[in-house]
Amino acid sequence: MANSVPSNKTELLLAIEDGFKKVYQLLVIITPEIAYEQTVEGHSKGTKMSAHNLLAYLVGWNELVLKWIKLDENKQPIDFPETGFEWNELGLLAQKFYIDYQPMPYSELLTHFLQVKEKLIKHVIATPNQQLYGIPWYNKWTEGRMIQLNTSSAYKNAYNRLSVWLASKNNSL
């Protein structure tokens, strides 16, 4: 299941927890001294970001998923991906996340990341599999798939970026 797309609640929970654990283990070893260096491979080709930016990106998407869930629970329309942004403007949305979380120190942002992930886990646990994977939620995508794309998939991508970055940091010391 490690490389496949989750197709049910159990697989989704495992994917989120596994992906989170791996990226979190890298995030916690990053010191405040290097957390703000703009040397991590960016989300847009040829750009650089900091580990703090990458963490802000993960938190931003996790918070956005929670916003979608709350709107849906309250029977309110969801403005995917975010109010004021289209799917082809995800780079601009990433920049918004960087700015939104810039004032938060790295250590606090790390704690917030753990908290927001736990809220998502609680939601998935409380949600019937049929609701997560049996019906479309956004266009053809199920709620489970939308959660996965913005949690475990993002965690895996961040893990890969951080692994390369940390390896290059160790080689340059």
Buried (B, 14 or more C-beta within 10 A) or exposed (E): EEEEBBBEBEBBBBBBBBBBEBBBEBBEEBEEEBBBBEBBBBBEEEEEBBBBBBBBBBBBBBBBBBBBBEEBEEEEEBEBBBEEBEEEBBEEBBBBBBEEBEEBEBEEBBEBBEEBBEBBBEBBEEBEBEBBBEEEBBEEBBBBBBBBBBBBBBBBBBBEBBEEBBEEBEEEE
